[in-house]
Amino acid sequence: MRTDSPPKPAPGDGPPAPAAPATPTARAAPATADAPAGRYVGRFAPSPTGPLHFGSLVAALASCLDARAHGGHWLLRIEDLDPPREQPGAARSIVDTLAAFGFEHDGPIAYQSRRHALYQQAFDRLVAAGHVYPCACTRREIADSIVRQGQVLQRHGELVYPGTCRDGIAGGRAPRAWRVRVGDAVIDWQDRNGHHGHEALATEVGDFVLKRADGLWAYQLAVVVDDAQQGVTDVVRGADLLGSTSRQIFLQRLLGCPTLRYLHLPLVLDAHGEKLSKQTGAQALDARDAAGLLTRAARHLGLAVGDARSVIGFWQAAVPAWRRTRIDPLLEPDAAT
């Protein structure tokens, strides 16, 4: 195991290189802008809204095992773009917890809060190309427009933007957010678990936000820019993010970035059948039982690893178990068409 050094800005935080993915050269070496063809680069990207819990551990473990089983690189990115939701000290806690559970990331930690220039550059390119426009609508106004069109609002569902400001903001109103035009885009993709996506963005999502009303960058833009700049090739994450995949592929294409390979995994559920999360009171991981929790997480992922007596022993068993169970022929083709 390795104890991480204090966070520091990652070198090479220049504009994303759209055509070629980036290349970390060795463990503990800085991630550079682009990776050689065929090199696997994965990542784990938690938000510092609280300590890691068991669901976080499953996601981190799957992404790390996939990278190690492919002989690739595994990056750590802290997605600290939403200060109102962040918990003081959570970023440091996440880094320390991962180290205590035997995770070793490659290269420096990337912090989204230090990468605003990258997001601005990508945003400016999309504005210059006519893909982005200002929107003055509030959430309530969007909901009212949807109801007037005779559509039913789904409880907890996403509001499909009806295009109110697409041709210009009404007189006397100021922009609140900035949206990307989806036009008639239909995104088809299949992940390595066999999940198939077919999404007509205009009817299922609508023109979606890239810059929020509070001035913060939207997740969808930031994650696409970061993945391209860091040379990420493969994303392993929970099935709760299936709905983001089409939007991210759409933005990858607009920005000229490579389309990634995806693997979406079953979620960890609580006693009520809801996704285990910080919002539903998930308990923080206890590093005193690291080997036991890792073993439990591996079993959730369908891996036969036995009962590890130590963190080191767990990792020695888990990487070959993932290789036997999860590496499949879908790795080679592009995930989207």
C-alpha positions in Angstrom: 0.0 0.0 0.0 1.1 3.6 -0.5 0.2 6.6 1.5 -0.7 9.5 -0.7 1.1 12.8 -0.6 -0.9 16.0 0.0 -3.0 17.1 -2.9 -1.3 19.3 -5.5 -2.3 20.6 -8.9 -1.8 18.1 -11.7 0.7 19.2 -14.3 -0.4 19.4 -17.9 -3.8 20.9 -17.2 -4.0 22.4 -20.7 -6.8 22.2 -23.2 -8.2 18.7 -23.9 -6.6 17.0 -26.8 -9.7 15.8 -28.7 -8.3 13.2 -31.0 -5.9 11.2 -29.0 -6.3 9.9 -25.5 -3.6 10.7 -22.9 -0.7 8.7 -21.6 0.4 8.2 -18.0 3.7 6.5 -18.3 4.2 4.8 -15.0 2.7 4.5 -11.5 3.2 7.6 -9.5 4.1 9.5 -12.7 2.0 12.5 -13.7 -0.8 11.8 -16.2 0.1 13.6 -19.4 -2.2 14.6 -22.2 -2.5 11.5 -24.4 -2.1 7.7 -24.2 -0.9 5.3 -26.9 -3.5 3.4 -28.9 -4.6 0.3 -27.0 -3.5 1.4 -23.6 -6.3 1.1 -20.9 -6.9 4.1 -18.7 -9.7 4.0 -16.1 -10.7 6.3 -13.3 -12.6 6.7 -10.1 -14.2 10.1 -9.6 -16.0 10.6 -6.3 -17.7 13.8 -5.2 -16.6 15.1 -1.8 -20.1 15.4 -0.4 -19.3 13.0 2.5 -17.1 10.0 3.4 -17.0 6.9 1.2 -19.6 4.2 2.0 -20.1 0.6 0.9 -21.6 1.6 -2.5 -18.6 3.9 -3.2 -16.3 1.0 -2.3 -18.0 -1.3 -4.8 -17.7 1.3 -7.6 -14.0 2.1 -6.7 -13.2 -1.6 -6.5 -14.7 -2.5 -9.9 -13.0 0.4 -11.7 -9.6 -0.4 -10.1 -9.8 -4.1 -10.7 -10.8 -3.6 -14.3 -7.8 -1.3 -14.9 -5.3 -3.7 -13.1 -6.7 -6.8 -14.8 -6.0 -5.1 -18.2 -2.5 -4.0 -17.2 -3.7 -0.4 -17.4 -3.7 2.8 -15.4 -6.2 3.8 -12.8 -6.7 7.5 -12.1 -8.3 9.3 -9.1 -10.3 12.5 -9.8 -12.1 14.4 -7.1 -15.2 16.0 -8.6 -15.4 19.1 -6.3 -17.4 21.3 -8.6 -20.4 21.9 -6.4 -19.2 23.7 -3.2 -22.7 24.1 -1.7 -23.0 20.3 -1.5 -19.4 19.5 -0.4 -18.5 18.6 3.1 -15.4 20.1 4.6 -12.6 17.6 4.9 -14.4 15.0 2.7 -11.8 15.1 -0.2 -9.0 14.3 2.2 -11.1 11.6 3.9 -11.7 10.0 0.5 -8.0 9.9 -0.4 -7.1 8.5 3.0 -9.8 5.9 3.0 -8.8 4.6 -0.4 -5.2 4.3 0.7 -6.2 2.4 3.9 -8.2 -0.1 1.7 -5.1 -0.7 -0.5 -6.0 1.4 -3.6 -3.1 2.8 -5.5 -3.8 5.4 -8.1 -1.5 6.3 -11.0 -0.3 9.9 -11.3 -1.4 12.9 -9.3 -5.0 13.4 -8.1 -7.0 15.6 -10.4 -9.3 18.2 -8.7 -12.1 19.6 -10.8 -12.0 22.8 -8.8 -8.6 23.5 -10.3 -9.6 22.8 -13.9 -12.1 25.6 -14.7 -10.0 26.9 -17.5 -10.4 23.6 -19.3 -14.1 23.7 -19.0 -14.2 27.3 -20.2 -12.1 26.5 -23.3 -14.5 23.6 -24.2 -17.5 25.8 -23.6 -16.1 28.6 -25.7 -15.5 26.2 -28.6 -19.1 25.1 -28.4 -20.5 28.6 -28.2 -18.3 29.7 -31.2 -19.7 26.7 -33.2 -23.3 27.7 -32.4 -24.1 24.7 -30.3 -24.8 26.6 -27.1 -27.4 29.3 -26.1 -28.5 31.2 -23.0 -31.7 30.1 -21.2 -33.8 32.3 -18.8 -36.2 29.6 -17.7 -36.6 28.5 -14.1 -37.3 24.9 -13.2 -40.9 25.8 -12.3 -41.4 27.5 -15.7 -40.0 24.4 -17.5 -42.4 22.2 -15.5 -45.4 24.5 -16.4 -44.5 24.4 -20.1 -44.4 20.6 -20.0 -47.8 20.4 -18.4 -49.3 22.9 -20.9 -48.1 20.6 -23.7 -50.2 17.9 -22.2 -47.3 15.8 -20.8 -47.3 14.2 -17.4 -44.6 15.1 -15.0 -42.9 12.0 -13.6 -42.2 12.1 -9.8 -38.4 12.4 -9.4 -38.1 12.3 -13.2 -36.0 14.6 -15.2 -37.6 17.5 -16.9 -37.3 17.4 -20.7 -36.5 20.9 -21.7 -39.2 22.1 -24.2 -36.9 24.6 -26.0 -38.5 27.8 -24.8 -35.3 29.9 -25.2 -33.8 28.1 -28.1 -34.5 30.9 -30.5 -33.8 33.7 -28.1 -34.7 35.0 -24.6 -37.9 37.0 -24.2 -37.4 40.7 -23.8 -36.4 42.0 -20.3 -35.1 38.6 -19.1 -31.5 37.7 -18.3 -29.8 34.4 -18.9 -29.8 32.0 -16.0 -28.1 29.0 -17.6 -26.5 27.9 -20.8 -27.8 24.9 -22.8 -26.4 22.8 -25.6 -28.6 22.2 -28.7 -29.2 18.5 -29.2 -31.1 18.9 -32.5 -32.3 15.5 -33.9 -29.4 13.5 -32.4 -30.1 9.9 -31.7 -27.4 8.1 -29.6 -27.0 4.4 -29.8 -24.5 2.6 -27.5 -23.9 -0.7 -25.9 -21.8 -1.3 -22.8 -19.7 -4.3 -21.8 -22.4 -5.6 -19.6 -24.9 -5.7 -22.5 -26.8 -2.6 -21.6 -28.1 -1.0 -24.8 -28.9 2.6 -25.0 -31.0 4.2 -27.8 -31.9 7.8 -27.0 -33.5 10.5 -29.1 -32.1 13.4 -27.0 -34.7 15.9 -28.1 -37.6 13.9 -26.7 -35.9 12.1 -23.8 -33.6 14.8 -22.4 -34.0 18.0 -24.4 -31.3 20.7 -24.7 -29.4 20.1 -21.5 -27.4 22.5 -19.3 -23.7 23.0 -19.6 -23.4 26.0 -17.2 -25.8 26.3 -14.3 -27.8 29.3 -13.1 -25.4 29.6 -10.1 -22.4 29.9 -12.5 -21.1 26.4 -11.8 -20.2 24.0 -14.6 -22.6 21.1 -15.2 -21.4 17.6 -14.5 -21.9 16.4 -18.1 -19.5 19.0 -19.6 -16.8 18.7 -16.9 -16.7 14.9 -17.0 -16.3 14.8 -20.8 -13.6 17.4 -20.8 -11.7 15.7 -17.9 -11.9 12.2 -19.5 -10.6 13.5 -22.8 -7.7 15.5 -21.2 -6.7 12.6 -18.9 -6.8 10.1 -21.7 -9.5 7.9 -20.1 -10.5 5.0 -22.3 -12.8 3.0 -20.0 -15.4 4.0 -17.5 -16.7 1.5 -14.9 -19.5 2.8 -12.8 -22.9 2.2 -11.3 -26.1 1.6 -13.3 -27.5 4.9 -11.8 -25.4 6.7 -14.4 -26.8 4.8 -17.4 -28.9 7.9 -18.1 -25.8 10.1 -18.5 -24.1 7.9 -21.1 -25.9 9.2 -24.2 -25.4 12.9 -23.2 -21.7 12.2 -22.6 -21.3 10.5 -25.9 -23.1 13.4 -27.6 -20.7 15.9 -26.1 -17.7 13.7 -26.9 -18.7 13.9 -30.5 -19.3 17.7 -30.5 -15.9 18.3 -29.0 -14.1 15.7 -31.3 -13.1 13.5 -28.3 -12.9 9.7 -28.5 -15.9 7.7 -27.4 -15.2 5.7 -24.3 -15.9 2.1 -23.4 -18.5 1.8 -20.6 -19.3 -0.9 -18.0 -22.3 -0.2 -15.8 -22.7 -2.4 -12.7 -25.6 -3.3 -10.4 -26.2 -0.8 -7.6 -25.9 -1.6 -3.9 -29.4 -1.2 -2.4 -30.5 -0.4 1.2 -33.1 -2.3 3.2 -35.9 -0.3 1.4 -34.6 -1.2 -2.1 -33.2 2.3 -2.7 -29.7 3.1 -3.9 -27.3 3.1 -0.9 -26.1 6.7 -0.8 -25.0 9.5 1.5 -28.5 11.0 1.2 -30.1 7.9 2.5 -27.8 7.6 5.5 -25.2 5.2 4.3 -22.5 4.6 6.9 -18.9 5.6 6.4 -16.4 2.8 5.7 -14.5 1.5 8.7 -10.9 1.0 7.8 -10.5 -1.4 10.7 -12.4 -3.9 8.7 -10.9 -3.1 5.3 -10.2 -6.7 4.3 -13.7 -7.8 5.3 -15.5 -5.0 3.5 -13.4 -5.5 0.4 -14.3 -9.2 0.4 -18.0 -8.3 0.7 -17.7 -5.7 -2.1 -16.0 -8.4 -4.3 -18.9 -10.8 -3.7 -21.4 -8.1 -4.6 -19.6 -8.0 -7.9 -19.8 -11.8 -8.4 -16.2 -12.5 -7.6 -15.0 -15.6 -5.8 -12.1 -14.4 -3.6 -12.4 -16.5 -0.5 -12.0 -14.9 3.0 -9.1 -12.5 2.8 -7.2 -12.1 6.1 -5.4 -9.0 5.0 -5.8 -6.1 2.5 -2.7 -7.3 0.6 -4.1 -10.9 0.5 -7.4 -9.6 -0.9 -5.8 -7.7 -3.8 -3.6 -10.7 -4.7 -6.8 -12.8 -5.1 -9.1 -10.1 -6.5 -7.3 -9.0 -9.6 -7.0 -12.6 -11.2 -10.7 -13.2 -10.1 -11.8 -10.1 -12.0 -9.7 -11.2 -15.0 -11.4 -14.6 -15.0 -14.9 -13.3 -14.5 -15.2 -9.9 -16.2 -12.8 -9.4 -19.1 -14.8 -10.2 -22.2 -14.6 -9.8 -26.0 -16.6 -6.5 -26.0 -13.5 -4.7 -24.8 -12.1 -4.2 -28.3 -14.9 -2.7 -30.4 -16.1 0.9 -29.9 -18.9 1.1 -27.4 -21.1 3.4 -29.5 -22.1 3.7 -33.1 
